[in-house]
């Protein structure tokens, strides 16, 4: 619902939801596969990952829309979005992961699991926003039908 409100579009909100489920599925799947119990610390991971993934998705889609409005060409808009927003998304994800990795130095297993699961969640959110979101934006033409333009003019 939040994505639909932010983007003022049910379609874009639903498209934005797909990459945001990936971190939750990965973290939950890893917890089940490795036998990590759902306790007070690990129960906080999934909502936190969803919030971070949604934030990155909002930045990516908003900038892609801005670039699409400028060029009317999806590939060019996505390429420009990677140059601007992609760098920021990667940088913040790496820094945030490093901060949560500090929990993995703890002797307490709950803190270790919290840090490790946070790193997994942040990195899978990053991967989904870099690899899934652009494909969905271009494949489903979320900003409307692409106009045919001279590609040499678009790149300038």
C-alpha positions in Angstrom: 0.0 0.0 0.0 2.8 2.4 0.8 4.4 2.0 -2.6 1.0 2.6 -4.3 0.5 5.8 -2.3 4.1 7.0 -2.9 4.0 6.3 -6.7 0.3 7.3 -7.0 -0.2 4.2 -9.1 -1.5 0.7 -8.3 0.5 -0.7 -11.2 3.9 0.8 -10.2 3.2 0.0 -6.5 2.6 -3.7 -7.4 5.7 -3.8 -9.7 7.8 -2.2 -6.8 6.5 -4.8 -4.4 8.1 -7.7 -6.3 11.8 -6.9 -5.6 10.9 -5.9 -2.0 9.7 -9.4 -1.2 13.0 -11.0 -2.2 15.0 -9.9 0.9 12.2 -11.2 3.2 12.1 -14.5 1.5 15.9 -14.9 1.6 16.2 -14.0 5.2 13.2 -16.2 6.3 14.5 -19.0 4.1 18.0 -18.8 5.5 16.6 -18.8 9.0 14.6 -21.9 8.3 17.4 -23.7 6.5 20.0 -23.0 9.1 17.7 -23.6 12.1 17.9 -20.0 13.5 15.0 -19.6 15.8 12.5 -16.7 15.6 13.2 -14.8 18.7 13.0 -11.1 19.8 16.1 -10.1 17.8 15.5 -12.0 14.6 11.8 -11.0 14.5 13.0 -7.4 13.9 14.9 -8.3 10.8 12.1 -8.8 8.2 10.4 -5.4 8.9 13.7 -3.7 8.9 14.7 -5.3 5.5 11.3 -4.4 4.0 11.9 -0.8 5.0 15.3 -0.6 3.6 14.3 -2.4 0.4 11.3 -0.1 -0.1 13.5 3.0 0.4 16.0 1.9 -2.3 13.2 0.9 -4.6 11.5 4.3 -4.2 14.8 6.1 -5.0 15.4 3.9 -8.0 11.9 4.2 -9.5 11.6 7.9 -8.8 14.8 8.7 -10.6 14.0 6.3 -13.4 10.7 8.1 -13.9 12.6 11.5 -14.0 15.0 10.2 -16.6 12.2 8.6 -18.6 10.3 11.9 -18.6 13.5 13.5 -20.0 14.3 10.8 -22.7 11.1 8.7 -23.3 13.4 5.7 -23.6 13.6 3.0 -20.9 17.1 1.7 -21.4 18.6 5.2 -21.4 16.6 6.1 -18.3 17.7 3.0 -16.4 21.3 3.5 -17.5 21.3 7.1 -16.2 19.5 6.0 -13.0 22.3 3.5 -12.3 24.9 6.2 -12.7 23.2 8.5 -10.2 21.1 6.5 -7.8 22.9 3.2 -8.3 26.1 4.5 -6.7 24.2 5.9 -3.7 22.2 2.7 -3.2 25.4 0.5 -3.3 27.3 2.9 -1.0 24.6 3.1 1.7 24.0 -0.7 1.5 27.7 -1.5 2.0 28.0 1.0 4.9 24.9 -0.2 6.6 26.0 -3.8 6.2 29.3 -3.0 7.7 27.6 -1.4 10.7 25.4 -4.5 11.3 28.3 -6.8 10.8 29.7 -5.3 14.0 27.0 -7.3 15.8 28.6 -10.5 14.6 31.6 -9.9 16.9 29.3 -10.5 19.9 29.6 -13.6 22.1 25.8 -13.6 22.3 24.3 -15.9 19.6 21.2 -13.7 19.3 23.3 -10.6 18.5 25.4 -12.6 16.1 22.3 -13.9 14.3 20.8 -10.4 14.2 24.0 -9.0 12.5 24.4 -11.8 10.1 20.7 -11.8 9.0 20.8 -8.0 8.7 23.8 -8.3 6.3 22.0 -11.0 4.3 18.8 -8.9 4.1 20.6 -5.7 3.1 22.7 -7.4 0.4 19.7 -9.2 -1.0 17.7 -6.0 -1.0 20.6 -4.4 -2.9 20.7 -7.2 -5.4 17.0 -7.1 -6.0 17.0 -3.4 -6.6 19.9 -3.6 -9.0 18.9 -6.6 -10.9 15.1 -7.1 -10.5 13.7 -3.6 -10.4 15.2 -2.4 -13.7 14.0 -5.4 -15.5 10.5 -5.0 -14.2 10.4 -1.3 -15.0 11.5 -1.9 -18.6 9.6 -5.1 -19.2 6.2 -3.8 -18.0 6.7 -0.2 -19.3 5.5 1.2 -16.0 5.8 4.8 -17.1 3.9 4.4 -20.3 4.6 3.4 -23.9 8.1 4.1 -25.1 8.5 6.7 -27.8 10.8 6.1 -30.7 13.6 8.7 -30.6 17.0 9.0 -32.2 19.2 7.0 -29.8 22.2 9.3 -30.5 20.2 12.3 -29.3 19.0 10.4 -26.2 22.5 9.6 -24.9 23.6 13.3 -25.0 
